[in-house]
Amino acid sequence: MNRYRLGLAASTAFLFLSPALASAAPDVVVSIKPVHSLVASIMKGVGEPSLIVEGSASPHTYTLKPSNARALENADLVFWVGPGLEAFLEKPLEALPKKAKVVELEDAPGMTKLPFREGGAFEGHEHDEHADHAETGGDHDGHAHEEAGHAEHAEAEHTHDHGHDHKAEEAAVSAESHGHEEHDHDEHAHGGTDMHLWLDPTNAKVMAAEIAKTLSEADPANKGIYEANLAALDTEISALDSEIAAQLKPVLEKPFIVFHDAYQYFEKHYGVRVAGSVTVSPETMPGAERLSTIRAKIEELGAACVFAEPQFEPKLIGIVTEGTQAKSGVLDPEGGALEAGPALYGQLMRNLATSMSTCLSQ
């Protein structure tokens, strides 16, 4: 009996002396993969956050599942970028129980935020401020690029399975028009801010700092672990930043077209030359007028590459590149093709740089 009591006392003392064991990790839910990667990095050794938008799904078109709703109801902390990106979360988060703390990362102190550009061809867009971010590890020489803009608002038309002749495809697209006007990110922008904030590594550091601060306040027993993980992540992002800047330096002057205008933060941070987008908003497929405008833009600039995205219709890239010298590639700004976890953010950024440098150097 005495030995039993001594063993019990020792076990109890051990629990009190081990904060990580005595204090259960908060139940954390995260909206999208890039943010989930940052949260998972900060929570290493403590717990694992849950992810809402899994696999190759896009937050632009996502519908909340019952399992997601249950995870949110049980959450202590919820991290998301903001309603301009994860619009599907806005009402569910408003209805959450009081116990859940919701952190909108676009409002983190020190965040660099950029307004959405008007039009898929970036009307009046100039590249003259590429090196305005602090704490960058690479060579971010600023240089100006002036690009002719187009001021049209194309009709929003949905493309289906057509033939390979681009004129026939455009005619079919136009014939299937529902008569809606293409929106200039009225819903997607939610106040006019480009929400792909994580594509600037300086913003990723700001997000990580806010995540670590929030976790430390909610779980002070593990504050030391969160702070140590933050310091390690900060160092990793600095090294990643230098690596990407060096990789992209040889192709900075080569213009290219993207599927939708999701890369402004990456572009301005590293100085790459995005000349336009196929569609203004990924929720709305472009019509014949938009496709013709982009094809003319490719020919006018001698654009080296046009990049698709895995979450959206790749056939459109074939339409706008047909008859031009432009190559095609794939960019994945949300990591849809990657496995969720701490390593995803670095993989996502490296993949963007590798896809750009490979296609543009051909």
C-alpha positions in Angstrom: 0.0 0.0 0.0 2.8 2.4 0.9 4.6 1.7 -2.3 1.3 2.3 -4.2 0.9 5.7 -2.5 4.5 6.6 -3.2 4.1 5.7 -6.9 0.9 7.7 -7.1 2.4 10.7 -5.5 5.4 10.5 -7.8 3.2 10.3 -10.8 1.2 13.3 -9.7 4.3 15.3 -9.0 5.6 14.5 -12.5 2.4 15.8 -14.1 2.7 19.0 -12.2 6.3 19.4 -13.2 5.5 18.7 -16.9 3.4 21.6 -18.2 3.2 20.2 -21.7 1.6 17.1 -20.3 -0.5 18.8 -17.6 -1.9 21.4 -20.0 -3.8 20.0 -23.0 -3.1 21.9 -26.2 -5.9 24.2 -27.4 -8.2 22.9 -30.1 -7.1 24.9 -33.1 -8.9 25.0 -36.5 -7.3 26.7 -39.6 -9.0 27.7 -42.9 -6.4 27.1 -45.7 -3.2 25.1 -46.2 -0.6 28.0 -46.3 -1.9 29.3 -42.9 -2.3 25.8 -41.6 1.4 25.2 -42.4 2.4 28.2 -40.3 0.2 27.3 -37.4 1.5 23.7 -37.5 5.1 24.9 -37.4 4.4 27.0 -34.3 2.5 24.1 -32.6 5.3 21.5 -33.1 5.7 19.5 -29.9 2.4 20.7 -28.5 -0.4 19.7 -30.8 -1.7 19.6 -34.4 -4.2 22.0 -35.9 -7.2 20.9 -37.9 -7.6 22.1 -41.5 -10.9 23.0 -43.2 -10.0 23.4 -47.0 -8.3 20.1 -47.6 -6.8 18.5 -50.7 -6.9 20.5 -53.9 -10.0 22.4 -53.0 -9.9 26.2 -53.4 -11.3 28.7 -50.8 -12.7 30.7 -53.6 -15.2 28.0 -54.4 -15.4 26.0 -51.2 -18.6 24.9 -49.4 -18.4 24.1 -45.7 -19.0 20.4 -44.8 -20.8 19.1 -41.7 -17.4 17.8 -40.4 -16.0 21.3 -40.8 -18.9 22.8 -38.9 -18.4 20.3 -36.0 -14.7 21.1 -35.9 -15.5 24.8 -35.7 -18.0 24.3 -32.9 -15.4 22.5 -30.8 -12.6 24.9 -31.5 -10.8 27.1 -28.9 -9.0 29.0 -31.6 -9.7 29.6 -35.3 -7.2 31.1 -37.7 -8.3 32.4 -41.1 -7.0 35.1 -43.5 -10.3 37.0 -43.7 -13.7 37.3 -45.4 -12.2 38.5 -48.7 -10.6 35.1 -49.2 -12.7 32.5 -47.2 -16.1 34.1 -47.8 -17.7 30.7 -47.0 -16.6 31.1 -43.4 -17.9 34.5 -42.6 -21.4 33.5 -41.4 -20.4 30.3 -39.7 -17.7 32.1 -37.7 -20.2 34.8 -36.6 -22.4 32.0 -35.2 -19.7 30.3 -33.2 -20.0 29.9 -29.4 -18.4 32.6 -27.3 -15.6 30.2 -26.2 -13.9 30.3 -29.6 -11.4 33.0 -30.3 -11.3 33.9 -34.0 -8.1 35.4 -35.4 -8.4 37.3 -38.7 -4.8 37.3 -39.9 -5.2 40.1 -42.5 -5.4 42.4 -39.5 -2.2 41.3 -37.9 0.0 44.3 -36.9 2.7 45.0 -39.5 0.9 43.3 -42.4 1.6 44.6 -45.9 -1.7 44.8 -47.8 -2.2 45.7 -51.4 -5.4 46.7 -53.3 -6.7 44.6 -56.1 -5.8 45.7 -59.5 -8.5 46.7 -62.0 -9.0 44.4 -64.9 -7.5 41.1 -65.9 -4.9 42.8 -68.0 -3.9 45.1 -65.1 -4.9 48.4 -66.4 -2.3 51.1 -65.8 -0.2 48.7 -63.8 3.4 49.6 -63.3 6.2 47.6 -61.6 8.2 50.3 -59.9 8.3 49.2 -56.3 9.8 45.8 -55.9 12.0 46.2 -52.9 10.0 47.9 -50.3 9.8 45.1 -47.8 12.1 44.8 -44.7 14.0 41.7 -43.6 14.3 40.2 -47.0 17.3 37.9 -47.5 17.8 38.1 -51.2 18.6 40.6 -54.0 15.4 42.5 -54.6 16.5 45.2 -56.9 13.5 47.4 -57.9 12.8 48.2 -61.5 9.9 49.7 -63.4 7.8 47.9 -66.0 5.1 49.8 -67.8 2.4 47.7 -69.3 -0.5 48.8 -71.5 -3.8 48.2 -69.8 -7.3 47.4 -71.1 -10.4 49.0 -69.6 -13.1 46.5 -70.6 -15.5 44.7 -68.4 -16.0 41.4 -70.2 -19.2 39.4 -70.0 -18.9 36.4 -67.6 -19.5 33.3 -69.7 -19.0 29.6 -68.7 -16.8 27.4 -70.9 -17.6 23.7 -71.4 -16.1 20.9 -73.6 -15.5 22.5 -77.0 -13.1 21.7 -79.9 -9.5 22.8 -80.3 -10.1 25.7 -82.7 -9.9 28.8 -80.6 -12.4 30.8 -82.7 -14.9 27.9 -82.4 -14.3 27.8 -78.7 -14.9 31.5 -78.3 -18.1 31.3 -80.3 -19.4 28.5 -78.2 -18.4 30.3 -75.0 -20.3 33.4 -76.3 -23.3 31.4 -77.2 -23.5 29.9 -73.7 -23.3 33.3 -72.0 -25.7 33.8 -69.2 -25.6 37.5 -69.6 -23.9 38.3 -66.4 -21.2 41.0 -66.1 -17.7 39.9 -64.9 -17.2 41.3 -61.5 -14.0 43.2 -60.6 -13.5 41.3 -57.4 -16.5 43.0 -55.7 -17.1 39.8 -53.6 -13.6 38.4 -53.9 -11.8 41.5 -52.7 -14.2 42.3 -49.8 -13.1 46.0 -49.5 -10.5 45.9 -52.2 -7.6 44.1 -50.5 -5.7 41.4 -52.3 -5.9 38.5 -49.8 -3.1 36.3 -51.0 -1.0 37.8 -48.2 1.2 34.8 -47.5 3.0 35.0 -50.9 5.1 37.8 -49.5 7.5 36.0 -47.0 7.6 39.1 -44.9 3.8 38.8 -44.4 4.3 35.1 -43.6 6.6 36.2 -40.7 4.0 38.7 -39.5 1.3 35.9 -39.6 3.6 33.5 -37.7 4.2 36.2 -35.0 0.5 36.8 -34.5 -0.2 33.0 -34.4 2.5 32.5 -31.8 1.2 35.4 -29.7 -2.3 34.1 -29.8 -1.3 30.6 -28.9 0.9 31.8 -26.0 -2.0 33.8 -24.6 -4.4 30.9 -24.9 -1.9 28.3 -23.7 0.7 30.0 -21.4 2.0 26.7 -20.2 3.5 26.1 -23.6 4.6 29.7 -24.3 8.2 28.8 -24.4 7.7 26.1 -27.0 5.6 28.5 -29.2 8.3 31.2 -29.0 11.1 28.8 -29.8 9.2 27.4 -32.8 8.5 31.0 -34.0 12.2 31.8 -33.9 13.1 28.7 -35.9 10.4 29.4 -38.4 11.5 33.0 -38.8 15.0 31.7 -39.6 13.7 29.2 -42.1 11.6 31.8 -43.9 14.6 34.2 -44.2 16.7 31.4 -45.8 13.9 30.5 -48.1 13.5 34.1 -49.1 17.2 34.4 -50.1 17.0 31.1 -52.0 14.0 32.1 -54.1 15.4 35.6 -54.8 18.6 34.0 -56.2 16.6 31.5 -58.3 14.4 34.1 -59.9 17.0 36.8 -60.6 17.9 35.5 -64.1 14.2 35.7 -65.3 13.0 38.9 -63.7 12.6 40.8 -67.0 10.5 38.1 -68.8 6.7 38.9 -68.8 4.1 36.2 -68.1 0.4 35.7 -67.7 -1.3 34.0 -64.8 -4.7 32.4 -64.5 -6.0 34.9 -62.0 -4.4 37.8 -60.2 -3.2 36.0 -57.1 0.5 36.7 -57.3 0.8 40.4 -56.6 2.6 40.0 -53.3 5.1 37.5 -54.7 5.6 39.7 -57.8 6.3 42.9 -55.9 8.5 41.2 -53.3 10.8 39.4 -55.9 10.4 41.7 -58.9 9.0 39.2 -61.3 6.9 40.6 -64.2 3.3 39.5 -64.2 1.8 41.1 -67.2 -1.9 40.1 -66.8 -4.4 37.4 -65.8 -6.7 35.3 -67.8 -9.7 36.0 -65.5 -10.3 38.8 -63.1 -11.8 36.5 -60.5 -11.5 32.7 -60.3 -15.2 32.4 -59.3 -16.2 33.7 -62.8 -15.0 32.2 -66.0 -13.8 34.7 -68.7 -15.8 35.3 -71.8 -14.7 35.6 -75.5 -13.7 39.3 -75.2 -11.5 38.6 -72.2 -9.8 35.7 -73.9 -9.2 37.7 -77.0 -7.7 40.6 -75.0 -5.3 38.2 -73.2 -4.2 36.6 -76.4 -3.5 40.1 -77.8 -1.6 40.9 -74.6 0.6 37.8 -75.0 1.5 38.6 -78.6 2.1 42.3 -77.8 4.5 41.7 -74.9 6.0 38.5 -76.3 5.0 36.9 -73.0 7.2 33.8 -72.4 4.7 31.8 -70.3 1.1 31.5 -69.3 0.4 29.7 -66.1 -2.6 27.6 -65.2 -3.7 26.7 -61.6 -4.6 23.1 -60.6 -7.9 24.1 -59.0 -9.4 25.7 -62.1 -10.1 25.0 -65.8 -6.7 24.4 -67.6 -8.3 24.4 -71.0 -8.5 28.2 -70.9 -4.7 28.3 -71.0 -4.7 26.4 -74.3 -7.2 28.8 -75.7 -5.1 32.0 -75.0 -1.8 30.5 -76.0 -2.9 29.0 -79.3 -1.1 30.7 -82.2 1.4 32.4 -79.9 5.0 31.5 -78.8 4.1 31.3 -75.1 4.8 28.2 -73.1 2.5 26.9 -70.5 3.1 26.0 -66.9 1.3 25.5 -63.5 1.3 27.7 -60.4 -0.3 26.6 -57.2 -0.6 29.7 -54.8 -2.6 27.7 -52.2 -0.7 24.5 -52.1 -3.6 22.4 -53.2 -1.4 19.6 -54.6 0.8 19.5 -51.5 0.4 17.5 -48.3 -0.7 19.7 -45.4 1.7 20.2 -42.6 4.6 22.3 -41.4 6.7 21.8 -44.5 4.0 23.0 -46.9 4.7 26.7 -46.8 8.3 26.3 -47.9 7.4 23.8 -50.6 4.6 26.0 -51.9 7.0 29.0 -52.3 9.8 26.9 -53.8 7.4 25.4 -56.3 6.2 28.8 -57.4 9.8 29.9 -58.0 10.8 26.7 -59.7 7.8 26.7 -62.1 8.4 30.4 -63.0 12.2 30.0 -63.5 11.8 26.7 -65.5 9.2 28.0 -67.9 10.6 31.5 -68.3 14.2 30.2 -69.0 13.1 28.0 -71.9 
